[in-house]
Amino acid sequence: KKIKVPRLVQMHSNEMHDIQEAHAGQIVAVTGVDCASGDTFTDGSVKYTMTSMNIPEPVMSLAVQPVSKDSGGKFSKALNRFQREDPTFRVGLDPESGQTIISGMGELHLEIYVERIKNEYKVETSVGKPRVNFRETVTQRAGFDYLHKKQSGGQGQYGRVIGYIEPLPAGSETKFEFENMLVGQAIPSNFIPAIEKGFKEAANSG
C-alpha cells in the first residue's frame, strides 16, 4: 500500500533531527506511519522485500496486571503497541489461570517494558512469576453427604446432597458423566440441569 511519510528524522539518543533524505547504511526513523518491525519501505520503483528477521524464542516470562481495573484499556493498548515495535516481546493469556503473561529476552528486557507502561501510559502494574496450575483428578470412588444451611433473614437456604464420584474407565473418551439416581419427584426435574452444570464446572476447575 502507498503511504505518505510526514516526517523523516535521524535519532541521536533521545533527540530527533529532521532530514530530507536518507542514504544506504543510514539508520533513520519515520513518524506518523502505522507500521511494525520488519516492514519494508521503497520508493515504488523497486519490488524488493527484506527477508524476515530470525526472532529468537523468549527466555523469561512474567505475570503482569494493572493495579486498577479502570486502567485495563490503557494497559492493553500499551502491550499491543510494544508487540508491534518489538518482535522479541510477546504477550499471552494463560487460559487456566487467566493471567496476562509477558515474555522476552531477559529480566532487564521485561523490566523496561513494565517501566514504560508506568511512565508512558500512567498505569501502575503488579508483577510476579506466572502461577503454576496444579492438576488433580479422581483416582478412586468416594461418597459425599453434605448439608447446607444458611439463615440470614427471610426464608433462608437449606439443601442436602448425597452421592458419589468415581473415575471413568481408563481410555474412555467420555470426560464427564452425570447420572441422576433420584426416585420420584423429591427434587423438581427443572433443577437437575443446574445441578449437573454445577458438577461439571467443579470437575473442570478442580
N, C-alpha and C positions, 0 to 999 in steps of 0.2 A: 504494500500500500504506500501511497505517497504521503509524506509528512513535510511540514514546514518547520525548520529549526529556528525558533525565535531568538536564541542566544547561544553563542559558541564561546566557551571560556577555557582558559588554562588555569589549572589549580596550582597553588603554591601554599602548602599547609592548609589553613582554613580560609585562605583568601582566594578570590576569583578575579582574573584579569581578562577582559573581553578581547577577543581576537576575531579577525575577519576570515581567516582560512587556516587549515591545518594540513601538514605535510606528512609523508611517510615517516613513521617512527615516533611521531609526537603522541603524547597522551593528553587528551582534552576531555571536556565534559560539555554536555548539552543540557539546557534547562527547558522545562515546559513540554517535554516529549514523553508520551506514555510508552515505555519500553522496559525490557528486562535484561539481565545479564545474559550475554550470548547472542543478542540480536545483532544483525549486520546492517550497516547503512552504506549506500553507494549514491553516486550522482545520477543513477538511472541509465548510464551508458554501458555499464557492465552488469553481468548477471552472476557475479561471484557471491558465494555464501561461505563464510568461515565454517570450518568443521566444528562439531560440537566439542565442548570442553569435557575433559575427563574429571568428573566430580567424585571425589573420594567419599567413602561411606562415613557417617558420623561416628565419633569415638566416645561421645559422652552425652548423656541426656539429663534433663532436669524437669521436674513438675513445677508449673508456674500458674498462678491465677491472680486476678485482680482482688485487692483487699475489699473494695467496694463493688457490689453488684451493678451499681449505676455506671461504672466505668467499663462495662463489658463491651460496648460498641467501639470505644477508642482502643481498647485492648486488642480486639480482633483486627481492627484497621492497622494497627502497628505491626502485628505479626504477619499479616498479608503483605504489607509493604516490604518488610525485611526479607521475606522469602523471595520476592521478585528481584531484589537487588543483590542477594547473596545465595547462590545455589547450594552452598555448603550448610546453610541454616535451614533446618526443617522443622515443621510443626505438625503434630498429630494429636489425635484424641484417643485415649485408651478407652475402648468400648466397655470394659468391665468396671474400671474404677471411675470413669468419667473425667479423669484428669487431663488437662492440656499438657502435652509433653513437647518440649523444645530440645532439639538435638543439634550438635555442632562438632567442631574440631578440637574442643577442649574447654576447660573451666573458664579461662580468660575470655575466649570467644563468646561463650554464653553470658558471662557477666557483663560484657559490653552491651549486649542487646537488652538485658534486663535494665541496665542503667539508662539506655536510650529510651526505653518505654517510659521511664520515670521523668527524664529531662525533656524529651520532645513531645510526649503525649500527656504528661502530668498524671500518670496513672501509677499509683503505688501497688506493688505486687508482693505476694508471698511466694517464696521459692523453697523447694525441698527435693529430696530424692523421690523418684517415681515409686508409688506404693506397690508392693508385691502382693498379688492376689493368691491367697492360699485356696487350693481346691479340696473339696471334700465330697464324699459320696456315701451312699448306704452300702454297708458290707454284709449286714445280716438283718433278719426280721426283728422288729421292735414294736411293741404295742404302746399306745398312749391313751390316757384318760385325763382330760383337762377340764376343769370347771372355771368358768369366767363369771365373776360377779362384780358389778360396778354400780354404786348408788351415789349420785351427786345431785339429787333433786329430780323431781318428775318421776317417770316410770322406771328409770334405771335400766341396767343391762344384765341379762342372765343368759348363759349358754353353756352347754356341755358337749364336748366332742370326744368320741371314743372310736378307736380304730387301730390299724397297724400299718406299718410301712416296711417294705422289703425290696431287695434288689431284683431286677428283672433278670431272666436267664442270660448267661454270657453270650455275647454275639448277637443279641436281639437288636433289630433295627428300631424297635419302639423305644423311645427315650422316656416316656411318661405314660402311665396308665392309671386311670382313676376308676374305682368300682364303687357304686352305690349299693350298699347292703341293707338299706333301711327296709323295714317291713311295714306296710300300711302307710298312713299319712301322718306319721309322727312329726315330720317336718314338711311344710308345703313344698311341692315339687318345683315351684319357681325359685326357691332358694338354692337348689342343687347346683346350677351353673355357676353361681357366685362362689359357692364353696369349692368347686373344682378349680375355678380360676385362682383362688387363694392358695390352694395346694400347689398348683403349677408354678406360681410366682415364687413360692418358698423353695420349691425344688430347683428353680433356675438360679436364684440368688444365694442359696445356702443359708 
